[in-house]
Amino acid sequence: MTLTLIRSYLGPYRGALAAVVLLLLAQAIGTLYLPVLNADIINNGVVPGDINLIISTGVVMLAISILVGLVSIAATYLAARTAMGFGRDVRHDLFHNVQGFSLAEMNTFGAPSLITRNTNDVQQVQMLVLTGQTMMISAPLMAFGGVFMALRMNVQLSALLFVIIPIMAIVIGLILRRAVPLFRSMQVKIDGINGVLRENLTGIRVIRAFVKTEQEERRFADVNADLTGVTLSVTRLFALMMPSLMLVFNLSSVAVIWFGGQLVGDGDMQIGDLTAFLAYIMQILFSVMMAVMLLIMIPRAAASAERIKAVLDTVPAIIDPAVTKPNPPSEVGQVELRSVEFRYPGAEAPVLCDLNLTCIPGQTTAIVGGTGSGKTTLVNLIPRLFDATAGSVRVNGVDVREQDQATVWNALGFVPQKSFLFSGDIASNLRFGRPGATDEQLWRALETAQAADFVRALPEGLAAPVDQGGANFSGGQRQRLAIARAVVRDPAIYVFDDSFSALDYATDARLRHTLQRDAASATVIIVAQRISTILTADQIVVLERGRVVGIGTHAALLERCETYAEIVSSQLTEAAQ
């Protein structure tokens, strides 16, 4: 999984990878040649006392050392650029894929997990790419080169390698076998802690209002302790690995000096060759330790790669059709639901059943019903946030599944239940759906949404800053700015999903009056809880348990729809009726 992900994204960087390989090969050759020169100084310079040989060979060693250092810097620089580019590309594709997810996929993964996958998980694989380019290439070169040079120095002494390397491999294998599942568990724990933290930050006012700060602190402490426990288990494993390898490393040095000293004493080996052999053994073992450092990263990167691939390989349930149908000009702005049914995946019963509804330009359609009757689900089908499981939803005369999603969205001015503003300023938020809108158009939209007065009262006006989510505005102000954002777009179809709930009755009435005036030629669909909001609607659709139990005007429904009459009687006095 990890190699598949890395290989699929490193194609554009083949030239840089080839350069890194060549540079590391040059570095390995230079590093392996230095002990030979050192042995030559000891064997032929120090013992006879030839100062000229010592100086000339020393100058060559210095030149090679400088060259090796420069080559190492260049290789590291190219490897870093490649790894950063890899991370950038993966994050881009993850974000792009998530942007195409329907609400079903978003609910499957969850926002905290998607954030972790695009940040922490990508970083883990990116670090593997960075270290892998250097360690994965240089470690084998140094190891095999060291073995070759050690054999060249002394075959008898090289037999020690057949004992040392298997011992190191056994130690590493036992530890990694335990580490892989722990790393997978660690990523899940990170998801959990992100989820709790995000929930706490989002709902801080509710937590304080219900005096649940201590309870939430305990909940965070629990998930934090879980993550700490898994991390400690991993840390203990690798804390055991390094001393074990260092023990093997040091015992190997002692064995080489012990047996090599005997060979020197017997005259079968020169002192300079022994020092070179010791250097090669150290290089071999150091290369193995470098490989171990890489292997430490592989389990965690593998777990992260699996999670990244799960997102990248998820095909959104809602995609654009291969062939699209054009919108008939005569039906622009029309919304029609034909025998629509919708049920959530795995649900026993449908949320919406056999819905038939037509909304035409110049008319206001209101949707009312009790909690859980399917009002929000119905309007979510129009912008194709979900697809109907039966029947068809037609926008501008064409089934939404036979149009590009962008075409459907461009026809809509959608204001969801929860008004969301983006960080920036008021002007940038209003221009979100129409970047070229003039200031005059923005003010006109603010007037329609009854937001102009409070925006004018701000010192910066349209340039007033907006915190993420619009946290620096009240609920009513956020709703009016969200409505103004939809009005700026001047769409053919307006969809308001309970978007007037935070407004007082007077503001609500003024907003509906100006909206009726400024959007006279548009199709307006309003989901509302308050009857006063939809009294003047051209048609009111009454939902009960996902079914239409009445369609008509306020007066007509009062006479013949018991469900609507109950809703009205619970909100309005007899005089108002």
VEXDREN-737633 format. One line per 4 residues: number of its first residue (from 1); their letters; for each residue z, x, y of C-alpha. Coordinates in Angstrom, 2 decimals. Example, Ala and Ser with C-alpha at 12.3 -4.5 7.8 and 13.67 -1.06 7.14 Angstrom:
BEGIN
1> AS> 7.80/12.30/-4.50 ~ 7.14/13.67/-1.06
This chain:
BEGIN
1> MTLT> 0.00/0.00/0.00 ~ 0.99/2.75/2.44 ~ -2.07/4.88/1.67 ~ -4.35/1.85/1.93
5> LIRS> -3.00/0.99/5.37 ~ -3.18/4.59/6.63 ~ -6.64/5.21/5.22 ~ -8.04/2.02/6.75
9> YLGP> -6.94/3.10/10.25 ~ -7.64/6.84/10.19 ~ -11.41/6.51/9.91 ~ -12.08/7.07/13.65
13> YRGA> -9.91/10.21/13.56 ~ -11.72/12.11/10.80 ~ -12.84/14.85/13.21 ~ -9.28/15.45/14.42
17> LAAV> -7.99/15.43/10.83 ~ -10.60/18.01/9.79 ~ -9.57/20.20/12.73 ~ -5.89/19.91/11.72
21> VLLL> -6.74/20.97/8.16 ~ -8.67/24.04/9.34 ~ -5.91/25.04/11.77 ~ -3.21/24.66/9.12
25> LAQA> -5.31/26.66/6.66 ~ -5.55/29.47/9.23 ~ -1.79/29.22/9.80 ~ -1.10/29.43/6.04
29> IGTL> -3.35/32.48/5.59 ~ -1.67/34.29/8.47 ~ 1.85/33.40/7.27 ~ 1.09/34.49/3.68
33> YLPV> -0.44/37.77/4.85 ~ 2.58/38.87/6.93 ~ 4.82/39.77/3.91 ~ 2.00/42.00/2.58
37> LNAD> 2.00/43.94/5.85 ~ 5.78/44.10/5.80 ~ 5.71/45.50/2.25 ~ 3.10/48.07/3.34
41> IINN> 5.39/49.25/6.16 ~ 8.32/49.69/3.72 ~ 6.31/51.24/0.88 ~ 3.99/53.51/2.88
45> GVVP> 5.63/53.85/6.30 ~ 9.39/53.90/6.01 ~ 9.73/55.92/2.78 ~ 7.31/58.74/3.80
49> GDIN> 8.44/58.39/7.42 ~ 4.93/57.68/8.83 ~ 5.70/56.31/12.31 ~ 2.02/55.78/13.18
53> LIIS> 1.55/53.45/10.19 ~ 4.70/51.53/11.16 ~ 3.48/51.07/14.76 ~ -0.12/50.15/13.91
57> TGVV> 0.89/47.74/11.17 ~ 3.61/46.27/13.42 ~ 1.06/45.60/16.17 ~ -1.16/43.80/13.66
61> MLAI> 1.85/41.73/12.49 ~ 2.69/40.83/16.11 ~ -0.90/39.77/16.80 ~ -1.00/37.63/13.64
65> SILV> 2.38/36.04/14.52 ~ 1.13/35.09/18.00 ~ -2.09/33.69/16.56 ~ -0.17/31.70/13.93
69> GLVS> 2.07/30.28/16.69 ~ -0.91/29.20/18.81 ~ -2.66/27.66/15.81 ~ 0.54/25.78/14.91
73> IAAT> 0.81/24.36/18.45 ~ -2.82/23.20/18.39 ~ -2.41/21.59/14.96 ~ 0.76/19.77/16.03
77> YLAA> -0.92/18.53/19.23 ~ -3.93/17.11/17.35 ~ -1.68/15.57/14.69 ~ 0.46/13.91/17.37
81> RTAM> -2.59/12.45/19.13 ~ -3.92/11.10/15.84 ~ -0.56/9.54/14.90 ~ -0.12/7.92/18.33
85> GFGR> -3.66/6.53/18.15 ~ -2.95/5.19/14.67 ~ 0.21/3.42/15.92 ~ -1.64/1.98/18.91
89> DVRH> -4.43/0.58/16.72 ~ -2.06/-0.98/14.18 ~ 0.06/-2.60/16.90 ~ -3.10/-3.95/18.55
93> DLFH> -4.34/-5.51/15.31 ~ -0.93/-6.94/14.48 ~ -0.68/-8.55/17.90 ~ -4.27/-9.81/17.70
97> NVQG> -3.67/-11.34/14.27 ~ -0.42/-12.99/15.31 ~ -2.19/-14.47/18.35 ~ -4.40/-16.38/15.91
101> FSLA> -1.50/-17.73/13.82 ~ -0.91/-21.44/13.73 ~ 2.62/-22.79/14.07 ~ 2.83/-22.82/10.25
105> EMNT> 2.35/-19.03/9.98 ~ 4.68/-18.44/12.92 ~ 7.39/-20.44/11.15 ~ 6.75/-18.62/7.86
109> FGAP> 7.34/-15.12/9.28 ~ 9.69/-15.98/12.15 ~ 9.64/-14.44/15.61 ~ 12.35/-11.78/14.96
113> SLIT> 10.53/-10.49/11.86 ~ 7.18/-10.33/13.68 ~ 8.79/-8.35/16.51 ~ 10.35/-5.90/14.02
117> RNTN> 7.05/-5.46/12.19 ~ 5.18/-4.68/15.41 ~ 7.79/-2.18/16.61 ~ 10.13/-0.64/14.04
121> DVQQ> 7.83/-0.96/11.02 ~ 4.82/0.48/12.83 ~ 6.99/3.34/14.09 ~ 8.07/4.21/10.52
125> VQML> 4.48/4.44/9.28 ~ 3.42/6.26/12.45 ~ 6.07/8.94/11.88 ~ 4.83/9.35/8.31
129> VLTG> 1.29/9.88/9.62 ~ 2.55/12.46/12.12 ~ 4.64/14.49/9.69 ~ 2.21/13.89/6.83
133> QTMM> -0.65/15.59/8.66 ~ 1.39/18.78/9.04 ~ 3.73/18.79/6.03 ~ 1.38/17.15/3.55
137> ISAP> -1.28/19.76/4.27 ~ 0.75/22.88/5.03 ~ 3.33/22.40/2.23 ~ 0.77/22.52/-0.65
141> LMAF> -1.11/25.37/1.03 ~ 2.05/27.41/1.41 ~ 3.37/26.51/-2.03 ~ 0.21/27.35/-3.99
145> GGVF> -0.56/30.32/-1.75 ~ 3.00/31.58/-2.25 ~ 2.72/31.24/-6.04 ~ -0.59/33.15/-6.03
149> MALR> 0.83/35.96/-3.87 ~ 4.05/36.11/-5.92 ~ 2.04/36.47/-9.13 ~ 0.01/39.17/-7.42
153> MNVQ> 3.20/41.06/-6.57 ~ 4.93/40.77/-9.96 ~ 4.15/38.50/-12.91 ~ 7.49/39.08/-14.69
157> LSAL> 9.58/38.05/-11.70 ~ 7.35/35.03/-11.10 ~ 8.66/33.49/-14.33 ~ 11.67/32.36/-12.28
161> LFVI> 9.46/29.75/-10.61 ~ 9.11/27.88/-13.92 ~ 12.87/27.27/-13.85 ~ 13.44/26.73/-10.12
165> IPIM> 10.69/24.20/-9.33 ~ 11.41/21.74/-12.23 ~ 15.11/21.68/-11.28 ~ 14.21/20.79/-7.67
169> AIVI> 11.76/18.12/-8.87 ~ 14.43/16.46/-11.06 ~ 16.95/16.35/-8.19 ~ 14.38/14.86/-5.81
173> GLIL> 13.10/12.29/-8.33 ~ 16.56/10.93/-9.16 ~ 17.44/10.43/-5.50 ~ 14.14/8.85/-4.47
177> RRAV> 14.32/6.39/-7.37 ~ 17.46/4.96/-5.80 ~ 16.25/5.24/-2.18 ~ 13.11/3.04/-2.34
181> PLFR> 14.87/-0.35/-2.86 ~ 17.49/0.61/-0.29 ~ 14.81/1.20/2.36 ~ 13.24/-2.20/1.61
185> SMQV> 16.66/-3.81/2.00 ~ 17.20/-1.94/5.28 ~ 14.11/-3.47/6.89 ~ 15.26/-6.96/5.88
189> KIDG> 18.69/-6.24/7.42 ~ 16.99/-5.12/10.65 ~ 15.15/-8.48/10.71 ~ 18.49/-10.23/10.33
193> INGV> 20.19/-8.36/13.15 ~ 17.18/-8.95/15.43 ~ 17.28/-12.66/14.63 ~ 20.97/-13.02/15.48
197> LREN> 20.60/-10.94/18.64 ~ 17.58/-12.93/19.85 ~ 19.34/-16.22/19.14 ~ 22.43/-15.11/21.04
201> LTGI> 20.51/-13.95/24.08 ~ 18.44/-17.13/24.17 ~ 21.38/-19.46/23.72 ~ 24.00/-17.58/25.74
205> RVIR> 24.75/-20.57/27.98 ~ 25.29/-22.90/25.02 ~ 27.53/-20.34/23.32 ~ 29.70/-20.01/26.41
209> AFVK> 29.74/-23.75/27.07 ~ 31.14/-24.39/23.58 ~ 33.48/-21.37/23.69 ~ 31.83/-19.81/20.64
213> TEQE> 31.66/-16.24/21.92 ~ 34.16/-14.94/19.37 ~ 32.43/-16.78/16.53 ~ 29.05/-15.31/17.52
217> ERRF> 30.62/-11.86/17.79 ~ 31.88/-12.25/14.21 ~ 28.43/-13.40/13.06 ~ 26.83/-10.38/14.70
221> ADVN> 29.54/-8.14/13.22 ~ 28.67/-9.45/9.74 ~ 24.94/-8.69/9.97 ~ 25.72/-5.39/11.71
225> ADLT> 28.09/-4.46/8.86 ~ 25.38/-5.34/6.30 ~ 22.89/-3.04/8.02 ~ 25.52/-0.31/8.40
229> GVTL> 26.41/-0.53/4.71 ~ 22.80/-0.12/3.55 ~ 22.20/2.69/6.06 ~ 25.33/4.49/4.86
233> SVTR> 24.15/4.21/1.25 ~ 20.82/5.80/2.19 ~ 22.54/8.48/4.27 ~ 24.90/9.37/1.41
237> LFAL> 21.94/9.75/-0.91 ~ 20.18/12.20/1.35 ~ 23.44/13.90/2.26 ~ 23.66/14.69/-1.45
241> MMPS> 20.03/15.81/-1.63 ~ 20.11/18.58/0.98 ~ 23.18/20.43/-0.38 ~ 21.71/20.17/-3.89
245> LMLV> 18.42/21.67/-2.77 ~ 20.15/24.35/-0.72 ~ 22.19/25.30/-3.79 ~ 18.99/25.72/-5.78
249> FNLS> 17.47/27.59/-2.83 ~ 20.35/30.09/-2.57 ~ 20.72/30.59/-6.33 ~ 17.00/31.35/-6.45
253> SVAV> 17.43/34.06/-3.82 ~ 20.29/35.61/-5.81 ~ 18.25/35.52/-9.03 ~ 15.24/37.17/-7.36
257> IWFG> 17.37/39.99/-5.91 ~ 19.27/40.43/-9.19 ~ 16.24/40.67/-11.48 ~ 14.08/42.34/-8.85
261> GQLV> 16.74/45.01/-8.29 ~ 16.61/45.84/-11.99 ~ 12.82/46.19/-11.85 ~ 13.11/48.48/-8.80
265> GDGD> 15.74/50.54/-10.61 ~ 13.48/50.86/-13.63 ~ 10.58/51.93/-11.40 ~ 8.48/48.87/-12.30
269> MQIG> 8.49/47.56/-8.74 ~ 8.57/49.00/-5.23 ~ 11.20/47.98/-2.67 ~ 8.56/46.69/-0.24
273> DLTA> 7.03/44.50/-2.98 ~ 10.49/43.07/-3.74 ~ 11.00/42.08/-0.10 ~ 7.53/40.51/-0.03
277> FLAY> 8.22/38.68/-3.29 ~ 11.52/37.39/-1.89 ~ 9.63/36.16/1.22 ~ 7.09/34.33/-0.96
281> IMQI> 9.84/32.70/-3.01 ~ 11.47/31.54/0.21 ~ 8.14/30.21/1.46 ~ 7.57/28.33/-1.81
285> LFSV> 11.02/26.78/-1.75 ~ 10.72/26.01/1.97 ~ 7.42/24.26/1.26 ~ 9.12/22.20/-1.43
289> MMAV> 11.85/21.27/1.06 ~ 9.18/20.29/3.58 ~ 7.67/18.06/0.91 ~ 11.12/16.59/0.30
293> MLLI> 11.45/15.76/4.00 ~ 8.14/13.94/3.73 ~ 9.25/12.17/0.56 ~ 12.37/10.98/2.36
297> MIPR> 10.13/9.19/4.85 ~ 7.73/7.73/2.28 ~ 10.03/5.02/0.80 ~ 10.93/3.58/4.19
301> AAAS> 7.33/3.85/5.41 ~ 6.16/2.18/2.18 ~ 8.51/-0.76/2.77 ~ 7.29/-1.01/6.37
305> AERI> 3.64/-0.77/5.31 ~ 4.12/-3.69/2.91 ~ 5.51/-5.81/5.73 ~ 2.70/-4.80/8.10
309> KAVL> 0.02/-5.55/5.50 ~ 1.60/-8.95/4.84 ~ 0.90/-9.88/8.47 ~ -2.54/-8.25/8.64
313> DTVP> -3.64/-9.85/5.35 ~ -2.48/-13.34/6.33 ~ -5.49/-15.49/7.05 ~ -4.55/-18.11/9.65
317> AIID> -4.75/-21.65/8.35 ~ -6.55/-22.63/11.57 ~ -9.74/-20.67/12.21 ~ -12.97/-21.22/14.10
321> PAVT> -15.83/-22.75/12.09 ~ -18.86/-20.66/11.17 ~ -21.12/-23.21/12.90 ~ -19.91/-25.23/15.88
325> KPNP> -21.08/-28.57/17.17 ~ -21.87/-29.12/20.86 ~ -19.89/-31.67/22.87 ~ -21.86/-34.79/23.84
329> PSEV> -21.79/-34.99/27.68 ~ -21.14/-38.73/27.50 ~ -17.83/-38.20/25.64 ~ -16.30/-35.38/27.68
333> GQVE> -12.58/-36.02/28.14 ~ -12.34/-38.47/25.25 ~ -9.62/-38.01/22.60 ~ -9.84/-39.97/19.39
337> LRSV> -7.70/-39.99/16.26 ~ -9.33/-41.53/13.19 ~ -7.11/-42.41/10.19 ~ -5.01/-39.31/10.88
341> EFRY> -2.30/-38.23/8.47 ~ -0.17/-35.13/8.75 ~ 2.47/-33.69/6.47 ~ 4.19/-30.32/6.63
345> PGAE> 3.61/-27.92/3.70 ~ 5.89/-28.84/0.82 ~ 7.07/-32.07/2.46 ~ 7.49/-35.11/0.23
349> APVL> 6.37/-37.64/2.83 ~ 3.88/-37.41/5.71 ~ 5.11/-37.22/9.30 ~ 2.15/-39.23/10.60
353> CDLN> 0.35/-41.98/8.65 ~ -3.01/-43.67/9.24 ~ -3.10/-43.13/13.01 ~ -6.00/-44.61/14.92
357> LTCI> -6.08/-44.08/18.67 ~ -8.65/-43.63/21.43 ~ -7.90/-42.15/24.88 ~ -10.69/-42.26/27.46
361> PGQT> -11.19/-40.64/30.89 ~ -9.66/-42.45/33.83 ~ -6.88/-43.94/31.73 ~ -3.28/-42.96/31.08
365> TAIV> -2.07/-43.23/27.50 ~ 1.69/-43.10/26.91 ~ 3.30/-42.38/23.56 ~ 6.84/-43.61/22.95
369> GGTG> 9.11/-43.93/19.97 ~ 12.46/-43.01/18.59 ~ 13.61/-39.50/17.74 ~ 11.64/-38.18/14.76
373> SGKT> 8.88/-40.78/15.06 ~ 6.19/-38.04/15.29 ~ 5.36/-38.04/19.01 ~ 5.30/-34.25/19.47
377> TLVN> 3.54/-33.73/16.13 ~ 0.82/-36.13/17.28 ~ 0.11/-34.29/20.53 ~ 0.26/-30.92/18.72
381> LIPR> -2.77/-32.04/16.70 ~ -4.88/-32.40/19.86 ~ -4.91/-28.68/20.85 ~ -5.07/-27.90/17.11
385> LFDA> -1.68/-26.25/16.87 ~ -1.69/-27.98/13.47 ~ -4.60/-29.43/11.51 ~ -4.45/-33.00/10.29
389> TAGS> -4.07/-33.16/6.51 ~ -6.26/-36.27/6.43 ~ -8.55/-38.02/8.89 ~ -9.94/-36.36/12.00
393> VRVN> -8.89/-35.53/15.55 ~ -11.82/-35.63/17.95 ~ -11.83/-34.03/21.41 ~ -14.86/-34.52/23.66
397> GVDV> -16.52/-36.47/20.86 ~ -16.37/-33.73/18.21 ~ -13.82/-33.06/15.46 ~ -11.58/-30.19/16.61
401> REQD> -12.22/-28.42/13.28 ~ -15.93/-28.26/14.16 ~ -15.33/-26.59/17.54 ~ -14.18/-23.16/18.63
405> QATV> -10.49/-23.26/19.37 ~ -11.19/-21.81/22.83 ~ -13.53/-24.72/23.56 ~ -10.80/-27.23/22.69
409> WNAL> -8.17/-25.36/24.68 ~ -10.44/-25.07/27.73 ~ -10.69/-28.85/27.86 ~ -6.90/-29.27/27.95
413> GFVP> -4.09/-28.97/30.43 ~ -1.16/-28.82/28.02 ~ 2.48/-28.96/29.16 ~ 4.85/-28.56/26.17
417> QKSF> 8.36/-29.96/25.76 ~ 9.96/-26.63/26.61 ~ 8.53/-25.42/29.90 ~ 7.92/-21.68/29.65
421> LFSG> 7.12/-19.36/32.54 ~ 6.02/-15.75/32.25 ~ 7.62/-12.82/34.02 ~ 5.78/-11.99/37.25
425> DIAS> 5.56/-14.28/40.26 ~ 4.81/-17.95/40.91 ~ 1.18/-17.29/41.81 ~ 0.46/-15.36/38.59
429> NLRF> 2.02/-18.17/36.55 ~ -0.04/-20.85/38.28 ~ -3.23/-18.81/37.80 ~ -2.50/-18.35/34.10
433> GRPG> -5.22/-20.80/33.08 ~ -7.49/-20.23/36.08 ~ -7.39/-16.61/37.32 ~ -9.81/-17.26/40.20
437> ATDE> -7.83/-20.09/41.79 ~ -7.34/-19.76/45.55 ~ -3.99/-20.04/47.32 ~ -5.14/-23.39/48.72
441> QLWR> -5.73/-24.70/45.21 ~ -2.31/-23.44/44.14 ~ -0.58/-25.25/47.00 ~ -2.52/-28.42/46.24
445> ALET> -1.36/-28.27/42.62 ~ 2.21/-27.65/43.76 ~ 1.98/-30.71/46.01 ~ 0.79/-32.80/43.07
449> AQAA> 3.63/-31.51/40.87 ~ 6.22/-32.09/43.62 ~ 7.03/-28.37/43.62 ~ 5.66/-27.37/47.03
453> DFVR> 8.91/-27.99/48.93 ~ 11.12/-25.70/46.89 ~ 8.42/-22.99/46.65 ~ 8.02/-23.04/50.48
457> ALPE> 11.80/-22.69/50.78 ~ 11.69/-19.41/48.85 ~ 11.42/-16.34/51.15 ~ 8.46/-14.92/49.20
461> GLAA> 6.67/-18.26/48.67 ~ 3.94/-17.89/46.02 ~ 4.97/-14.25/45.57 ~ 8.52/-15.25/44.56
465> PVDQ> 9.52/-13.39/41.36 ~ 9.78/-15.21/38.05 ~ 12.06/-13.89/35.32 ~ 10.98/-14.04/31.69
469> GGAN> 10.99/-17.66/30.57 ~ 11.60/-18.75/34.17 ~ 15.34/-18.18/33.74 ~ 15.83/-17.89/37.53
473> FSGG> 14.70/-21.50/38.06 ~ 16.36/-24.78/37.11 ~ 15.00/-26.95/34.30 ~ 13.38/-29.37/36.75
477> QRQR> 11.79/-26.57/38.75 ~ 10.38/-25.00/35.58 ~ 8.91/-28.33/34.53 ~ 7.25/-28.88/37.90
481> LAIA> 5.80/-25.35/37.92 ~ 4.48/-25.86/34.38 ~ 2.87/-29.12/35.46 ~ 1.37/-27.40/38.52
485> RAVV> -0.05/-24.70/36.22 ~ -1.86/-27.41/34.24 ~ -3.09/-29.13/37.42 ~ -4.53/-25.85/38.78
489> RDPA> -6.75/-25.71/35.74 ~ -8.27/-29.11/36.62 ~ -8.93/-30.00/32.97 ~ -10.69/-33.01/31.53
493> IYVF> -7.63/-33.90/29.43 ~ -3.94/-33.68/30.40 ~ -1.28/-33.66/27.67 ~ 2.33/-33.96/28.82
497> DDSF> 4.82/-33.65/25.97 ~ 8.00/-35.12/27.44 ~ 7.37/-32.97/30.52 ~ 9.20/-35.18/33.04
501> SALD> 12.57/-35.32/31.29 ~ 14.33/-32.92/33.71 ~ 13.14/-34.76/36.83 ~ 15.14/-37.34/38.74
505> YATD> 13.67/-40.84/38.94 ~ 12.40/-40.47/42.52 ~ 10.63/-37.16/41.81 ~ 9.25/-38.58/38.58
509> ARLR> 7.78/-41.57/40.45 ~ 6.22/-39.42/43.19 ~ 4.75/-37.01/40.65 ~ 3.16/-39.81/38.63
513> HTLQ> 1.72/-41.33/41.80 ~ 0.10/-38.07/42.97 ~ -1.06/-37.26/39.45 ~ -2.71/-40.66/39.17
517> RDAA> -4.50/-39.93/42.44 ~ -5.53/-36.30/41.77 ~ -6.39/-36.73/38.08 ~ -8.06/-40.13/38.40
521> SATV> -11.13/-39.08/36.39 ~ -9.20/-37.25/33.66 ~ -7.72/-38.44/30.40 ~ -3.92/-38.37/30.69
525> IIVA> -1.67/-38.46/27.61 ~ 2.07/-38.65/28.22 ~ 4.85/-38.40/25.65 ~ 7.97/-39.83/27.24
529> QRIS> 11.51/-40.88/26.43 ~ 12.06/-42.78/29.70 ~ 10.37/-46.14/29.97 ~ 10.22/-45.83/33.76
533> TILT> 7.81/-42.92/33.33 ~ 5.20/-44.98/31.50 ~ 5.53/-48.51/32.95 ~ 2.13/-48.32/34.67
537> ADQI> 0.26/-46.65/31.78 ~ -3.07/-48.23/30.84 ~ -2.05/-48.23/27.19 ~ 1.27/-47.51/25.54
541> VVLE> 1.35/-46.39/21.90 ~ 4.59/-47.16/20.05 ~ 5.39/-44.96/17.05 ~ 7.94/-45.67/14.35
545> RGRV> 8.35/-43.33/11.38 ~ 4.93/-41.84/11.98 ~ 3.07/-45.15/12.17 ~ 1.63/-47.05/15.12
549> VGIG> 3.54/-50.32/15.42 ~ 2.10/-51.38/18.75 ~ -0.57/-50.57/21.35 ~ -0.91/-52.27/24.71
553> THAA> 0.43/-52.52/28.23 ~ 4.11/-52.72/29.09 ~ 4.03/-56.49/29.55 ~ 2.03/-57.14/26.39
557> LLER> 4.25/-54.95/24.21 ~ 7.41/-56.61/25.50 ~ 6.12/-59.89/24.11 ~ 4.80/-58.81/20.72
561> CETY> 6.35/-55.43/19.75 ~ 9.98/-55.61/18.66 ~ 10.39/-51.82/18.51 ~ 9.18/-51.42/22.09
565> AEIV> 11.38/-54.28/23.30 ~ 14.42/-52.56/21.76 ~ 13.56/-49.28/23.51 ~ 13.13/-51.06/26.83
569> SSQL> 16.32/-53.07/26.50 ~ 18.29/-49.91/25.81 ~ 17.09/-48.35/29.09 ~ 16.34/-51.06/31.65
573> TEAA> 18.35/-53.95/32.99 ~ 17.01/-57.48/32.76 ~ 16.14/-57.34/36.46 ~ 14.06/-54.21/35.97
577> Q> 12.27/-55.86/33.07
